[in-house]
């Protein structure tokens, strides 16, 4: 895991002198770090398309507490941050890194550092192939669905686009009232706010590339 970037701050138009090792943060610097936790949490949750309830179930932190942290009305304990970091499979530093440096427009993820999530029953394995941070909105994964696996009911359908490409196996994808049967090489591009669900009707694992792009707001 790449270590957090070195902190850079500004005072007027001049670069400040480096703080001696071990020197405490000023009160204003602490406030800046704390104020950044909520937006980082909200951005990460939105990037993965998780509702408050879904993140609560994954992290063992209540939906109300998550909402308060995101809104900046509650300062999370280290235990809460550890739980949230574990749920997202990111270091705690992701939420408290103080760097003001602009995010790089390029993100390289070696295959052995790809973040992988597995469903509780082990039927679905999602390997992220998109950046975990930076000035990006698109998310993409290589998803493996076991024989007979199917999507769980979910009323939350964030506006945007989804593109599904089958690499191997078979996938039944229902969008609205129409069901499509995709085989290796087939793709389906649709508006993600439409009611949709999927299942693997075959007797072997299906592998797909799943790309999501949320609707721009404002």
C-alpha positions in Angstrom: 0.0 0.0 0.0 1.4 3.4 -1.0 2.1 5.5 2.1 0.2 8.8 2.6 1.5 11.8 0.8 3.6 14.2 2.7 1.6 17.1 4.1 1.8 20.5 2.4 0.0 23.5 3.8 -0.1 27.2 2.8 0.2 30.4 4.8 -0.6 33.3 2.4 1.4 32.8 -0.8 4.5 31.4 0.9 5.4 27.7 1.6 5.6 27.2 5.4 8.6 25.8 7.2 8.4 22.1 7.8 7.0 21.1 11.2 9.6 19.4 13.4 9.1 15.7 13.7 6.7 14.9 16.5 5.4 18.5 16.8 1.7 18.7 17.6 -0.8 20.0 15.1 -2.3 23.4 15.8 -6.0 23.7 16.7 -6.8 25.0 13.2 -4.9 22.1 11.6 -6.8 19.6 13.7 -10.1 21.2 12.7 -9.1 20.9 9.0 -8.3 17.2 9.3 -11.5 16.5 11.2 -13.6 18.5 8.7 -12.2 16.4 5.8 -13.3 13.0 7.2 -17.0 13.4 6.3 -16.5 14.4 2.7 -14.0 11.6 2.1 -16.4 9.1 3.6 -19.3 10.4 1.6 -17.3 10.3 -1.7 -16.0 6.8 -1.1 -19.5 5.5 -0.2 -20.9 7.2 -3.4 -18.1 5.8 -5.5 -19.1 2.3 -4.5 -22.8 3.0 -4.8 -23.6 2.0 -1.2 -26.6 3.2 0.8 -26.2 4.1 4.4 -27.9 0.9 5.4 -25.5 -1.2 3.2 -22.4 0.5 4.6 -23.8 0.0 8.2 -24.2 -3.7 7.6 -20.8 -4.0 6.1 -19.0 -1.9 8.8 -21.1 -2.6 12.0 -21.5 1.2 12.4 -25.1 2.5 12.6 -26.6 4.4 9.6 -27.3 7.3 11.9 -23.7 7.5 13.0 -22.4 7.3 9.4 -24.8 10.1 8.4 -23.6 12.3 11.2 -20.0 11.7 10.3 -20.7 12.5 6.7 -22.5 15.7 7.6 -19.7 16.8 10.0 -22.0 16.8 13.1 -20.1 14.0 14.8 -16.4 13.3 15.2 -15.8 9.6 14.7 -13.9 7.6 17.3 -10.8 5.7 16.2 -12.8 2.5 16.6 -15.4 3.8 14.1 -12.8 4.9 11.7 -11.1 1.4 11.9 -14.5 -0.2 11.2 -15.2 2.0 8.2 -11.7 1.6 6.8 -12.0 -2.2 7.1 -15.4 -2.1 5.3 -13.9 -0.2 2.4 -10.6 -2.1 2.6 -8.6 1.2 2.7 -6.1 2.4 5.4 -7.4 4.7 8.1 -5.1 7.4 6.6 -7.5 7.6 3.6 -9.9 9.5 5.9 -7.3 11.7 7.6 -4.6 12.3 5.1 -3.9 16.1 5.3 -2.4 16.7 1.9 -3.7 19.6 -0.1 -1.8 18.6 -3.2 -4.0 18.2 -6.3 -5.0 14.7 -7.1 -3.0 13.1 -9.8 -4.9 12.6 -13.1 -3.4 9.2 -13.5 -3.9 6.1 -11.3 -2.0 2.8 -11.9 -3.1 -0.3 -10.0 -0.9 -3.4 -10.3 -2.8 -6.6 -10.5 -1.5 -7.8 -7.2 -2.8 -4.6 -5.5 -6.3 -4.8 -6.8 -8.9 -4.4 -4.1 -11.1 -7.5 -4.0 -14.4 -7.9 -2.2 -16.3 -11.1 -1.7 -20.0 -11.5 -0.9 -20.8 -13.1 2.5 -22.0 -16.3 0.8 -18.9 -16.4 -1.4 -20.9 -16.4 -4.6 -19.8 -13.0 -6.0 -16.2 -11.8 -6.1 -15.7 -8.2 -7.2 -12.2 -7.1 -8.2 -11.9 -3.3 -8.6 -10.0 -2.1 -11.7 -10.7 1.6 -11.2 -9.0 4.2 -9.1 -9.9 4.3 -5.4 -9.3 8.0 -5.1 -8.5 11.0 -7.3 -10.5 13.2 -9.7 -12.5 10.2 -11.1 -16.2 9.4 -11.2 -16.2 6.2 -13.2 -15.9 2.9 -11.3 -15.2 -0.5 -12.9 -14.7 -4.0 -11.7 -14.1 -7.6 -12.9 -16.8 -9.5 -11.3 -17.1 -13.3 -11.0 -20.5 -14.8 -10.3 -20.8 -18.4 -9.2 -23.3 -20.8 -10.8 -26.8 -19.8 -9.8 -25.8 -16.6 -8.2 -28.2 -13.6 -8.4 -28.4 -10.0 -7.4 -30.0 -9.1 -4.1 -33.1 -6.9 -4.0 -32.0 -3.2 -3.8 -34.4 -0.3 -4.0 -31.6 2.2 -4.4 -30.9 3.0 -8.1 -28.6 6.0 -8.4 -28.9 7.9 -11.7 -26.2 7.3 -14.2 -25.0 4.7 -16.6 -23.9 1.1 -16.4 -22.0 -1.0 -19.0 -21.7 -4.7 -18.6 -19.4 -6.9 -20.8 -19.4 -10.7 -20.4 -15.9 -12.1 -20.6 -16.9 -15.8 -20.1 -20.0 -17.7 -19.1 -23.6 -16.6 -19.3 -25.5 -13.7 -17.7 -29.2 -12.9 -17.6 -29.7 -9.2 -17.0 -33.2 -7.7 -16.6 -33.6 -4.0 -17.2 -37.2 -2.8 -16.7 -39.5 -5.4 -18.2 -36.9 -6.8 -20.7 -34.5 -9.7 -19.9 -31.3 -10.1 -21.9 -29.2 -13.2 -22.1 -25.6 -12.4 -22.6 -22.8 -14.7 -23.6 -19.1 -14.2 -23.9 -18.4 -11.2 -26.0 -21.8 -9.6 -25.4 -22.3 -6.2 -23.8 -25.3 -4.3 -22.4 -25.3 -0.5 -21.8 -28.2 1.0 -19.8 -29.4 3.7 -17.5 -28.7 2.6 -14.0 -31.7 4.2 -12.4 -33.9 1.7 -14.3 -35.0 -1.2 -12.2 -32.5 -4.0 -13.0 -31.3 -7.3 -11.7 -29.0 -10.1 -12.8 -28.5 -13.8 -12.4 -26.1 -16.5 -13.6 -28.4 -19.2 -15.1 -25.5 -21.5 -16.0 -23.7 -24.3 -14.2 -20.3 -22.5 -14.3 -18.9 -19.2 -13.1 -19.6 -16.2 -15.2 -17.0 -13.4 -15.4 -18.0 -9.8 -16.4 -16.5 -6.4 -16.6 -19.0 -4.0 -14.9 -18.5 -0.3 -15.4 -20.6 2.4 -13.6 -20.7 6.2 -14.1 -22.9 8.2 -11.8 -24.9 11.2 -13.0 -23.2 14.5 -12.7 -24.9 16.8 -10.2 -25.1 20.5 -10.7 
